[in-house]
Amino acid sequence: MVKHAGATSIVLAGGRDESTVWFSVTDDGTGFDPSAEATGSGVINIRDRLGSIGGGVDLVAKPGSGVTLRGYVTIAGG
């Protein structure tokens, strides 16, 4: 995200509850219009990899406001 966004900082977070492991990456870069999303292979690869194990990705973005990428995976017994 920092590589392409012109961001000066990122915030990484992660955690779990009884049924889900999650992570988020937020940058303060230029953002983009998600309705015209032309995601690079990085986001596509993350979606594919998490999807292959029953997880998913949410992307929150708008021009001028940075981007937050959230990933999650349901864990066994959850």
SEFIZA-3560 file (N, C-alpha, C; in Angstrom, 3 decimals):
REM SEFIZA-3560
<numar><xx>0.821</xx><yy>-1.183</yy><zz>0.000</zz><atom>N</atom></numar>
<numar><xx>0.000</xx><yy>0.000</yy><zz>0.000</zz><atom>CA</atom></numar>
<numar><xx>0.869</xx><yy>1.253</yy><zz>0.000</zz><atom>C</atom></numar>
<numar><xx>1.907</xx><yy>1.270</yy><zz>0.814</zz><atom>N</atom></numar>
<numar><xx>2.782</xx><yy>2.433</yy><zz>0.865</zz><atom>CA</atom></numar>
<numar><xx>3.522</xx><yy>2.591</yy><zz>-0.452</zz><atom>C</atom></numar>
<numar><xx>3.871</xx><yy>1.500</yy><zz>-1.084</zz><atom>N</atom></numar>
<numar><xx>4.634</xx><yy>1.521</yy><zz>-2.324</zz><atom>CA</atom></numar>
<numar><xx>3.953</xx><yy>2.361</yy><zz>-3.398</zz><atom>C</atom></numar>
<numar><xx>2.651</xx><yy>2.259</yy><zz>-3.544</zz><atom>N</atom></numar>
<numar><xx>1.938</xx><yy>2.937</yy><zz>-4.621</zz><atom>CA</atom></numar>
<numar><xx>1.123</xx><yy>4.145</yy><zz>-4.161</zz><atom>C</atom></numar>
<numar><xx>0.918</xx><yy>4.293</yy><zz>-2.883</zz><atom>N</atom></numar>
<numar><xx>-0.039</xx><yy>5.276</yy><zz>-2.388</zz><atom>CA</atom></numar>
<numar><xx>0.565</xx><yy>6.621</yy><zz>-2.021</zz><atom>C</atom></numar>
<numar><xx>1.877</xx><yy>6.717</yy><zz>-1.977</zz><atom>N</atom></numar>
<numar><xx>2.483</xx><yy>7.953</yy><zz>-1.507</zz><atom>CA</atom></numar>
<numar><xx>2.278</xx><yy>8.166</yy><zz>-0.025</zz><atom>C</atom></numar>
<numar><xx>2.074</xx><yy>7.092</yy><zz>0.708</zz><atom>N</atom></numar>
<numar><xx>1.805</xx><yy>7.182</yy><zz>2.146</zz><atom>CA</atom></numar>
<numar><xx>3.082</xx><yy>7.507</yy><zz>2.912</zz><atom>C</atom></numar>
<numar><xx>2.897</xx><yy>8.168</yy><zz>4.027</zz><atom>N</atom></numar>
<numar><xx>4.024</xx><yy>8.440</yy><zz>4.912</zz><atom>CA</atom></numar>
<numar><xx>4.016</xx><yy>7.534</yy><zz>6.123</zz><atom>C</atom></numar>
<numar><xx>2.885</xx><yy>6.872</yy><zz>6.373</zz><atom>N</atom></numar>
<numar><xx>2.825</xx><yy>5.932</yy><zz>7.489</zz><atom>CA</atom></numar>
<numar><xx>1.752</xx><yy>4.885</yy><zz>7.241</zz><atom>C</atom></numar>
<numar><xx>1.910</xx><yy>3.772</yy><zz>7.951</zz><atom>N</atom></numar>
<numar><xx>0.894</xx><yy>2.727</yy><zz>7.941</zz><atom>CA</atom></numar>
<numar><xx>0.660</xx><yy>2.294</yy><zz>9.377</zz><atom>C</atom></numar>
<numar><xx>-0.524</xx><yy>1.731</yy><zz>9.611</zz><atom>N</atom></numar>
<numar><xx>-0.864</xx><yy>1.165</yy><zz>10.912</zz><atom>CA</atom></numar>
<numar><xx>-1.257</xx><yy>-0.283</yy><zz>10.665</zz><atom>C</atom></numar>
<numar><xx>-0.597</xx><yy>-1.190</yy><zz>11.386</zz><atom>N</atom></numar>
<numar><xx>-0.898</xx><yy>-2.611</yy><zz>11.296</zz><atom>CA</atom></numar>
<numar><xx>-1.610</xx><yy>-3.034</yy><zz>12.564</zz><atom>C</atom></numar>
<numar><xx>-2.626</xx><yy>-3.859</yy><zz>12.430</zz><atom>N</atom></numar>
<numar><xx>-3.347</xx><yy>-4.376</yy><zz>13.595</zz><atom>CA</atom></numar>
<numar><xx>-3.743</xx><yy>-5.810</yy><zz>13.301</zz><atom>C</atom></numar>
<numar><xx>-3.977</xx><yy>-6.566</yy><zz>14.337</zz><atom>N</atom></numar>
<numar><xx>-4.418</xx><yy>-7.938</yy><zz>14.167</zz><atom>CA</atom></numar>
<numar><xx>-4.980</xx><yy>-8.468</yy><zz>15.461</zz><atom>C</atom></numar>
<numar><xx>-5.682</xx><yy>-9.558</yy><zz>15.347</zz><atom>N</atom></numar>
<numar><xx>-6.248</xx><yy>-10.152</yy><zz>16.544</zz><atom>CA</atom></numar>
<numar><xx>-7.079</xx><yy>-11.363</yy><zz>16.212</zz><atom>C</atom></numar>
<numar><xx>-7.755</xx><yy>-11.842</yy><zz>17.213</zz><atom>N</atom></numar>
<numar><xx>-8.638</xx><yy>-12.985</yy><zz>17.028</zz><atom>CA</atom></numar>
<numar><xx>-9.718</xx><yy>-12.972</yy><zz>18.091</zz><atom>C</atom></numar>
<numar><xx>-10.803</xx><yy>-13.639</yy><zz>17.771</zz><atom>N</atom></numar>
<numar><xx>-11.825</xx><yy>-13.919</yy><zz>18.767</zz><atom>CA</atom></numar>
<numar><xx>-12.080</xx><yy>-15.416</yy><zz>18.716</zz><atom>C</atom></numar>
<numar><xx>-13.207</xx><yy>-15.876</yy><zz>19.194</zz><atom>N</atom></numar>
<numar><xx>-13.456</xx><yy>-17.320</yy><zz>19.250</zz><atom>CA</atom></numar>
<numar><xx>-13.562</xx><yy>-17.971</yy><zz>17.880</zz><atom>C</atom></numar>
<numar><xx>-13.884</xx><yy>-17.200</yy><zz>16.848</zz><atom>N</atom></numar>
<numar><xx>-14.108</xx><yy>-17.816</yy><zz>15.543</zz><atom>CA</atom></numar>
<numar><xx>-13.323</xx><yy>-17.208</yy><zz>14.384</zz><atom>C</atom></numar>
<numar><xx>-12.602</xx><yy>-16.122</yy><zz>14.613</zz><atom>N</atom></numar>
<numar><xx>-11.968</xx><yy>-15.422</yy><zz>13.499</zz><atom>CA</atom></numar>
<numar><xx>-10.593</xx><yy>-14.886</yy><zz>13.879</zz><atom>C</atom></numar>
<numar><xx>-9.666</xx><yy>-15.025</yy><zz>12.938</zz><atom>N</atom></numar>
<numar><xx>-8.379</xx><yy>-14.339</yy><zz>13.012</zz><atom>CA</atom></numar>
<numar><xx>-8.451</xx><yy>-13.222</yy><zz>11.979</zz><atom>C</atom></numar>
<numar><xx>-8.006</xx><yy>-12.038</yy><zz>12.336</zz><atom>N</atom></numar>
<numar><xx>-8.126</xx><yy>-10.901</yy><zz>11.429</zz><atom>CA</atom></numar>
<numar><xx>-6.865</xx><yy>-10.039</yy><zz>11.469</zz><atom>C</atom></numar>
<numar><xx>-6.707</xx><yy>-9.246</yy><zz>10.417</zz><atom>N</atom></numar>
<numar><xx>-5.642</xx><yy>-8.249</yy><zz>10.373</zz><atom>CA</atom></numar>
<numar><xx>-6.152</xx><yy>-7.043</yy><zz>9.599</zz><atom>C</atom></numar>
<numar><xx>-5.521</xx><yy>-5.906</yy><zz>9.824</zz><atom>N</atom></numar>
<numar><xx>-5.823</xx><yy>-4.729</yy><zz>9.020</zz><atom>CA</atom></numar>
<numar><xx>-4.551</xx><yy>-3.944</yy><zz>8.784</zz><atom>C</atom></numar>
<numar><xx>-4.499</xx><yy>-3.311</yy><zz>7.631</zz><atom>N</atom></numar>
<numar><xx>-3.404</xx><yy>-2.428</yy><zz>7.250</zz><atom>CA</atom></numar>
<numar><xx>-4.055</xx><yy>-1.135</yy><zz>6.771</zz><atom>C</atom></numar>
<numar><xx>-3.695</xx><yy>-0.022</yy><zz>7.401</zz><atom>N</atom></numar>
<numar><xx>-4.255</xx><yy>1.280</yy><zz>7.043</zz><atom>CA</atom></numar>
<numar><xx>-3.111</xx><yy>2.220</yy><zz>6.688</zz><atom>C</atom></numar>
<numar><xx>-3.247</xx><yy>2.923</yy><zz>5.567</zz><atom>N</atom></numar>
<numar><xx>-2.232</xx><yy>3.913</yy><zz>5.216</zz><atom>CA</atom></numar>
<numar><xx>-2.842</xx><yy>5.301</yy><zz>5.149</zz><atom>C</atom></numar>
<numar><xx>-1.981</xx><yy>6.315</yy><zz>5.092</zz><atom>N</atom></numar>
<numar><xx>-2.433</xx><yy>7.705</yy><zz>4.997</zz><atom>CA</atom></numar>
<numar><xx>-2.142</xx><yy>8.282</yy><zz>3.617</zz><atom>C</atom></numar>
<numar><xx>-2.157</xx><yy>7.426</yy><zz>2.621</zz><atom>N</atom></numar>
<numar><xx>-1.813</xx><yy>7.831</yy><zz>1.265</zz><atom>CA</atom></numar>
<numar><xx>-2.937</xx><yy>8.518</yy><zz>0.516</zz><atom>C</atom></numar>
<numar><xx>-2.814</xx><yy>8.494</yy><zz>-0.787</zz><atom>N</atom></numar>
<numar><xx>-3.723</xx><yy>9.233</yy><zz>-1.666</zz><atom>CA</atom></numar>
<numar><xx>-5.097</xx><yy>8.601</yy><zz>-1.816</zz><atom>C</atom></numar>
<numar><xx>-5.226</xx><yy>7.325</yy><zz>-1.466</zz><atom>N</atom></numar>
<numar><xx>-6.516</xx><yy>6.660</yy><zz>-1.610</zz><atom>CA</atom></numar>
<numar><xx>-6.898</xx><yy>6.506</yy><zz>-3.067</zz><atom>C</atom></numar>
<numar><xx>-8.108</xx><yy>6.032</yy><zz>-3.311</zz><atom>N</atom></numar>
<numar><xx>-8.626</xx><yy>5.894</yy><zz>-4.669</zz><atom>CA</atom></numar>
<numar><xx>-10.125</xx><yy>5.676</yy><zz>-4.600</zz><atom>C</atom></numar>
<numar><xx>-10.757</xx><yy>5.763</yy><zz>-5.743</zz><atom>N</atom></numar>
<numar><xx>-12.199</xx><yy>5.542</yy><zz>-5.845</zz><atom>CA</atom></numar>
<numar><xx>-12.439</xx><yy>4.041</yy><zz>-6.012</zz><atom>C</atom></numar>
<numar><xx>-12.986</xx><yy>3.364</yy><zz>-5.005</zz><atom>N</atom></numar>
<numar><xx>-13.159</xx><yy>1.910</yy><zz>-5.116</zz><atom>CA</atom></numar>
<numar><xx>-14.168</xx><yy>1.481</yy><zz>-6.179</zz><atom>C</atom></numar>
<numar><xx>-15.048</xx><yy>2.374</yy><zz>-6.608</zz><atom>N</atom></numar>
<numar><xx>-15.985</xx><yy>2.000</yy><zz>-7.679</zz><atom>CA</atom></numar>
<numar><xx>-15.267</xx><yy>1.888</yy><zz>-9.017</zz><atom>C</atom></numar>
<numar><xx>-14.105</xx><yy>2.498</yy><zz>-9.119</zz><atom>N</atom></numar>
<numar><xx>-13.278</xx><yy>2.394</yy><zz>-10.322</zz><atom>CA</atom></numar>
<numar><xx>-12.031</xx><yy>1.583</yy><zz>-9.997</zz><atom>C</atom></numar>
<numar><xx>-12.199</xx><yy>0.644</yy><zz>-9.074</zz><atom>N</atom></numar>
<numar><xx>-11.074</xx><yy>-0.109</yy><zz>-8.535</zz><atom>CA</atom></numar>
<numar><xx>-10.327</xx><yy>-0.868</yy><zz>-9.626</zz><atom>C</atom></numar>
<numar><xx>-9.085</xx><yy>-0.520</yy><zz>-9.771</zz><atom>N</atom></numar>
<numar><xx>-8.189</xx><yy>-1.242</yy><zz>-10.673</zz><atom>CA</atom></numar>
<numar><xx>-7.072</xx><yy>-1.802</yy><zz>-9.806</zz><atom>C</atom></numar>
<numar><xx>-7.450</xx><yy>-2.749</yy><zz>-8.939</zz><atom>N</atom></numar>
<numar><xx>-6.481</xx><yy>-3.257</yy><zz>-7.968</zz><atom>CA</atom></numar>
<numar><xx>-5.353</xx><yy>-3.970</yy><zz>-8.679</zz><atom>C</atom></numar>
<numar><xx>-4.173</xx><yy>-3.796</yy><zz>-8.134</zz><atom>N</atom></numar>
<numar><xx>-3.019</xx><yy>-4.505</yy><zz>-8.653</zz><atom>CA</atom></numar>
<numar><xx>-3.047</xx><yy>-5.953</yy><zz>-8.216</zz><atom>C</atom></numar>
<numar><xx>-2.050</xx><yy>-6.663</yy><zz>-8.626</zz><atom>N</atom></numar>
<numar><xx>-2.005</xx><yy>-8.089</yy><zz>-8.312</zz><atom>CA</atom></numar>
<numar><xx>-1.868</xx><yy>-8.340</yy><zz>-6.812</zz><atom>C</atom></numar>
<numar><xx>-1.335</xx><yy>-7.387</yy><zz>-6.053</zz><atom>N</atom></numar>
<numar><xx>-1.179</xx><yy>-7.574</yy><zz>-4.610</zz><atom>CA</atom></numar>
<numar><xx>-2.496</xx><yy>-7.832</yy><zz>-3.907</zz><atom>C</atom></numar>
<numar><xx>-3.487</xx><yy>-6.981</yy><zz>-4.131</zz><atom>N</atom></numar>
<numar><xx>-4.795</xx><yy>-7.150</yy><zz>-3.488</zz><atom>CA</atom></numar>
<numar><xx>-5.493</xx><yy>-8.393</yy><zz>-4.031</zz><atom>C</atom></numar>
<numar><xx>-5.375</xx><yy>-8.625</yy><zz>-5.318</zz><atom>N</atom></numar>
<numar><xx>-5.983</xx><yy>-9.822</yy><zz>-5.922</zz><atom>CA</atom></numar>
<numar><xx>-5.374</xx><yy>-11.080</yy><zz>-5.313</zz><atom>C</atom></numar>
<numar><xx>-4.054</xx><yy>-11.100</yy><zz>-5.139</zz><atom>N</atom></numar>
<numar><xx>-3.402</xx><yy>-12.268</yy><zz>-4.542</zz><atom>CA</atom></numar>
<numar><xx>-3.844</xx><yy>-12.485</yy><zz>-3.105</zz><atom>C</atom></numar>
<numar><xx>-3.979</xx><yy>-11.408</yy><zz>-2.329</zz><atom>N</atom></numar>
<numar><xx>-4.442</xx><yy>-11.537</yy><zz>-0.951</zz><atom>CA</atom></numar>
<numar><xx>-5.853</xx><yy>-12.111</yy><zz>-0.928</zz><atom>C</atom></numar>
<numar><xx>-6.740</xx><yy>-11.589</yy><zz>-1.778</zz><atom>N</atom></numar>
<numar><xx>-8.116</xx><yy>-12.109</yy><zz>-1.848</zz><atom>CA</atom></numar>
<numar><xx>-8.127</xx><yy>-13.588</yy><zz>-2.215</zz><atom>C</atom></numar>
<numar><xx>-7.329</xx><yy>-13.957</yy><zz>-3.224</zz><atom>N</atom></numar>
<numar><xx>-7.290</xx><yy>-15.353</yy><zz>-3.667</zz><atom>CA</atom></numar>
<numar><xx>-6.777</xx><yy>-16.276</yy><zz>-2.570</zz><atom>C</atom></numar>
<numar><xx>-5.714</xx><yy>-15.871</yy><zz>-1.907</zz><atom>N</atom></numar>
<numar><xx>-5.113</xx><yy>-16.728</yy><zz>-0.878</zz><atom>CA</atom></numar>
<numar><xx>-6.019</xx><yy>-16.884</yy><zz>0.332</zz><atom>C</atom></numar>
<numar><xx>-6.591</xx><yy>-15.788</yy><zz>0.810</zz><atom>N</atom></numar>
<numar><xx>-7.505</xx><yy>-15.897</yy><zz>1.945</zz><atom>CA</atom></numar>
<numar><xx>-8.777</xx><yy>-16.628</yy><zz>1.551</zz><atom>C</atom></numar>
<numar><xx>-9.264</xx><yy>-16.382</yy><zz>0.344</zz><atom>N</atom></numar>
<numar><xx>-10.455</xx><yy>-17.074</yy><zz>-0.133</zz><atom>CA</atom></numar>
<numar><xx>-10.269</xx><yy>-18.578</yy><zz>-0.220</zz><atom>C</atom></numar>
<numar><xx>-9.057</xx><yy>-19.007</yy><zz>-0.548</zz><atom>N</atom></numar>
<numar><xx>-8.792</xx><yy>-20.437</yy><zz>-0.687</zz><atom>CA</atom></numar>
<numar><xx>-8.863</xx><yy>-21.176</yy><zz>0.645</zz><atom>C</atom></numar>
<numar><xx>-8.804</xx><yy>-20.444</yy><zz>1.754</zz><atom>N</atom></numar>
<numar><xx>-8.914</xx><yy>-21.076</yy><zz>3.076</zz><atom>CA</atom></numar>
<numar><xx>-10.148</xx><yy>-20.582</yy><zz>3.835</zz><atom>C</atom></numar>
<numar><xx>-11.116</xx><yy>-20.068</yy><zz>3.085</zz><atom>N</atom></numar>
<numar><xx>-12.390</xx><yy>-19.680</yy><zz>3.678</zz><atom>CA</atom></numar>
<numar><xx>-12.428</xx><yy>-18.286</yy><zz>4.263</zz><atom>C</atom></numar>
<numar><xx>-11.446</xx><yy>-17.466</yy><zz>3.952</zz><atom>N</atom></numar>
<numar><xx>-11.405</xx><yy>-16.099</yy><zz>4.472</zz><atom>CA</atom></numar>
<numar><xx>-11.853</xx><yy>-15.087</yy><zz>3.445</zz><atom>C</atom></numar>
<numar><xx>-11.566</xx><yy>-13.838</yy><zz>3.729</zz><atom>N</atom></numar>
<numar><xx>-11.959</xx><yy>-12.780</yy><zz>2.817</zz><atom>CA</atom></numar>
<numar><xx>-11.223</xx><yy>-11.493</yy><zz>3.112</zz><atom>C</atom></numar>
<numar><xx>-11.479</xx><yy>-10.516</yy><zz>2.265</zz><atom>N</atom></numar>
<numar><xx>-10.837</xx><yy>-9.203</yy><zz>2.355</zz><atom>CA</atom></numar>
<numar><xx>-11.891</xx><yy>-8.129</yy><zz>2.148</zz><atom>C</atom></numar>
<numar><xx>-11.800</xx><yy>-7.081</yy><zz>2.955</zz><atom>N</atom></numar>
<numar><xx>-12.598</xx><yy>-5.875</yy><zz>2.758</zz><atom>CA</atom></numar>
<numar><xx>-11.630</xx><yy>-4.742</yy><zz>2.498</zz><atom>C</atom></numar>
<numar><xx>-11.957</xx><yy>-3.891</yy><zz>1.540</zz><atom>N</atom></numar>
<numar><xx>-11.117</xx><yy>-2.755</yy><zz>1.200</zz><atom>CA</atom></numar>
<numar><xx>-11.949</xx><yy>-1.493</yy><zz>1.352</zz><atom>C</atom></numar>
<numar><xx>-11.465</xx><yy>-0.558</yy><zz>2.162</zz><atom>N</atom></numar>
<numar><xx>-12.157</xx><yy>0.712</yy><zz>2.383</zz><atom>CA</atom></numar>
<numar><xx>-11.245</xx><yy>1.808</yy><zz>1.855</zz><atom>C</atom></numar>
<numar><xx>-11.742</xx><yy>2.559</yy><zz>0.876</zz><atom>N</atom></numar>
<numar><xx>-10.910</xx><yy>3.592</yy><zz>0.269</zz><atom>CA</atom></numar>
<numar><xx>-11.780</xx><yy>4.705</yy><zz>-0.294</zz><atom>C</atom></numar>
<numar><xx>-11.201</xx><yy>5.898</yy><zz>-0.335</zz><atom>N</atom></numar>
<numar><xx>-11.789</xx><yy>6.996</yy><zz>-1.085</zz><atom>CA</atom></numar>
<numar><xx>-10.668</xx><yy>7.966</yy><zz>-1.410</zz><atom>C</atom></numar>
<numar><xx>-10.803</xx><yy>8.697</yy><zz>-2.507</zz><atom>N</atom></numar>
<numar><xx>-9.742</xx><yy>9.602</yy><zz>-2.917</zz><atom>CA</atom></numar>
<numar><xx>-9.356</xx><yy>10.577</yy><zz>-1.801</zz><atom>C</atom></numar>
<numar><xx>-8.063</xx><yy>10.728</yy><zz>-1.570</zz><atom>N</atom></numar>
<numar><xx>-7.560</xx><yy>11.677</yy><zz>-0.594</zz><atom>CA</atom></numar>
<numar><xx>-7.604</xx><yy>11.228</yy><zz>0.849</zz><atom>C</atom></numar>
<numar><xx>-8.043</xx><yy>9.989</yy><zz>1.111</zz><atom>N</atom></numar>
<numar><xx>-8.227</xx><yy>9.557</yy><zz>2.500</zz><atom>CA</atom></numar>
<numar><xx>-7.519</xx><yy>8.266</yy><zz>2.853</zz><atom>C</atom></numar>
<numar><xx>-6.564</xx><yy>7.846</yy><zz>2.087</zz><atom>N</atom></numar>
<numar><xx>-5.872</xx><yy>6.608</yy><zz>2.405</zz><atom>CA</atom></numar>
<numar><xx>-6.734</xx><yy>5.387</yy><zz>2.161</zz><atom>C</atom></numar>
<numar><xx>-6.220</xx><yy>4.241</yy><zz>2.586</zz><atom>N</atom></numar>
<numar><xx>-6.872</xx><yy>2.955</yy><zz>2.340</zz><atom>CA</atom></numar>
<numar><xx>-6.741</xx><yy>2.085</yy><zz>3.581</zz><atom>C</atom></numar>
<numar><xx>-7.789</xx><yy>1.319</yy><zz>3.866</zz><atom>N</atom></numar>
<numar><xx>-7.710</xx><yy>0.270</yy><zz>4.879</zz><atom>CA</atom></numar>
<numar><xx>-8.056</xx><yy>-1.055</yy><zz>4.216</zz><atom>C</atom></numar>
<numar><xx>-7.165</xx><yy>-2.018</yy><zz>4.364</zz><atom>N</atom></numar>
<numar><xx>-7.395</xx><yy>-3.369</yy><zz>3.898</zz><atom>CA</atom></numar>
<numar><xx>-7.554</xx><yy>-4.241</yy><zz>5.130</zz><atom>C</atom></numar>
<numar><xx>-8.676</xx><yy>-4.968</yy><zz>5.196</zz><atom>N</atom></numar>
<numar><xx>-8.945</xx><yy>-5.861</yy><zz>6.323</zz><atom>CA</atom></numar>
<numar><xx>-9.075</xx><yy>-7.283</yy><zz>5.796</zz><atom>C</atom></numar>
<numar><xx>-8.353</xx><yy>-8.196</yy><zz>6.407</zz><atom>N</atom></numar>
<numar><xx>-8.439</xx><yy>-9.600</yy><zz>6.032</zz><atom>CA</atom></numar>
<numar><xx>-8.874</xx><yy>-10.430</yy><zz>7.218</zz><atom>C</atom></numar>
<numar><xx>-9.544</xx><yy>-11.537</yy><zz>6.939</zz><atom>N</atom></numar>
<numar><xx>-10.027</xx><yy>-12.393</yy><zz>8.033</zz><atom>CA</atom></numar>
<numar><xx>-10.110</xx><yy>-13.841</yy><zz>7.562</zz><atom>C</atom></numar>
<numar><xx>-9.988</xx><yy>-14.743</yy><zz>8.523</zz><atom>N</atom></numar>
<numar><xx>-10.126</xx><yy>-16.174</yy><zz>8.279</zz><atom>CA</atom></numar>
<numar><xx>-10.876</xx><yy>-16.774</yy><zz>9.449</zz><atom>C</atom></numar>
<numar><xx>-11.874</xx><yy>-17.603</yy><zz>9.156</zz><atom>N</atom></numar>
<numar><xx>-12.582</xx><yy>-18.327</yy><zz>10.200</zz><atom>CA</atom></numar>
<numar><xx>-11.689</xx><yy>-19.469</yy><zz>10.664</zz><atom>C</atom></numar>
<numar><xx>-11.607</xx><yy>-19.654</yy><zz>11.962</zz><atom>N</atom></numar>
<numar><xx>-10.744</xx><yy>-20.691</yy><zz>12.505</zz><atom>CA</atom></numar>
<numar><xx>-11.557</xx><yy>-21.895</yy><zz>12.937</zz><atom>C</atom></numar>
<numar><xx>-10.924</xx><yy>-23.056</yy><zz>12.941</zz><atom>N</atom></numar>
<numar><xx>-11.595</xx><yy>-24.310</yy><zz>13.294</zz><atom>CA</atom></numar>
<numar><xx>-12.224</xx><yy>-24.217</yy><zz>14.668</zz><atom>C</atom></numar>
<numar><xx>-13.404</xx><yy>-24.762</yy><zz>14.783</zz><atom>N</atom></numar>
<numar><xx>-14.125</xx><yy>-24.751</yy><zz>16.051</zz><atom>CA</atom></numar>
<numar><xx>-14.850</xx><yy>-23.458</yy><zz>16.309</zz><atom>C</atom></numar>
<numar><xx>-14.807</xx><yy>-22.513</yy><zz>15.357</zz><atom>N</atom></numar>
<numar><xx>-15.404</xx><yy>-21.204</yy><zz>15.558</zz><atom>CA</atom></numar>
<numar><xx>-16.792</xx><yy>-21.082</yy><zz>15.099</zz><atom>C</atom></numar>
//
